[in-house]
Amino acid sequence: MARESKPLGSFDAIDLFSFGRGQGDHSFTLSELSALTGRARSTVALRLEELITSGLVVSAPMIPSTAAGRPSARVSFEPVSWGTIAIDIGRSHNLVALLNLSGQIIAEAAFPADMTDGPEAVLDAAAAASSTLLKDSDHAGWRIAAVGVGIALPVFHEEGRTFNSTNLPEWDHFDVPGHLAKHFAVPVLVDNDANLMALGELALRPDATEMIAVEASTGIGAGIINNGALLRGAKGAAGAIGHIPVPRDADVPCICGRRGCLVAVASGPAIATSLSAKGVEAVTVDDVVGLVLSGNLEAISAVRRAGNDIGEVLTTCISFFNPATIAIGGRLATAGDHLVAGIREVVYQKATPFATEGLAIVRSMEPVRAALIGAGIMATEFALSEDNLRRLISSDDRAPSRLAAKA
């Protein structure tokens, strides 16, 4: 139904676009839109003209008329020339994707980059990969509405700045949108990869409206979904479980300067270090995963023990937050069910029965890609926000992607 709270004259292109998308995957004639919205044909026609000019509404196949005469022209509210870009920058992987304004990934690719090379080099590589992806996927003519970036560091979401990057000082308080502005002439949104993993997991599990999504890889972090929305906290530090101390190996030094943190004993590199001390060759989280998948008993035991450590921390989180779902993702979650089994073992033993009744502890549906999906969702939701849609409709720039990645 139309928005009855607005005066007739204030019905604008945004109202019409929101109404049309709210009707689902349908196309409409001018007469149908006039009848459905309760607005005059002339008013609807003017609003449609704005939307068509901006590319947010396109012509749809005509349906033969049941009456005598030619079929009526139809329009669709599913933009086919607009999209968003998602970028996921991690310690063990880097991914980029192109999405349509329905939030569907159209194309994606990995790109080489190392966070130790500094933010400028990594972000330039991400922009170049985005440009290549657009060209190689035959979508070079698309207009990009927004870019979503996930980074494996704490992030001030409102500013788009990374912070507290203890072992990567060059990333500390780095202005990610400011740097990417030379590549993308559109808004750039940034968040921590664990938060975006939670958004991505929610998209894959729409009923998981009370959820903790744990990313276990080179680092360990969590994203929290409360009542279907991402909970970032006062400074964006909600879910920073990696630096909560655990009982085992309490004297192990952590990069944060303290000892016994979860990430210092249960992350991929920490497991690799413990295996190397036992004569098992391992350096990276991928080495650990490879050993587990090949059946190495020492590696399997170490990953399960890491799951126990993560479970110790989650036991407290469960009592405080009372989630219905805990989704375990990240590179370590690709090593079979051993990590999840270790977490379940401790949680179901130590958490209160009331808090764990009906609790599902599961492996992420996309252990490595969930944060990329979440970055796309963040960008798409912003692109379709009322303020941004007004910018798109009123813009005089009708050029394609407006993306000029560094060669």
Secondary structure, 3 states (H helix, E strand, C coil): CCCCCCCHHHCCHHHHHHHHHHCCCCEECHHHHHHHHCCCHHHHHHHHHHHHHHCCCEEECCCCCCCCCCCCCEEECCCCCEEEEEEEECCCCEEEEEEECCCCEEEEEECCCCHHHCHHHHHHHHHHHHHHHHHHCCCCCCEEEEEEEEECCCEECCCCEECCCCCCHHHCCCEHHHHHCCCECCCEEEEEHHHHHHHHHHHHCCCCCCEEEEEECCCEEEEEEECCEEECCCCCCCCCHHHCECCCCCCCECCCCCECEHHHHHCHHHHHHHHHHCCCCCCCHHHHHHHHHCCCHHHHHHHHHHHHHHHHHHHHHHHHHCCCEEEEECHHHHCCCHHHHHHHHHHHHHCCHHHHCCCEEEECCCCCCHHHHHHHHHHHHHHCCHHHHHHHHHCCCCCCECECCCC
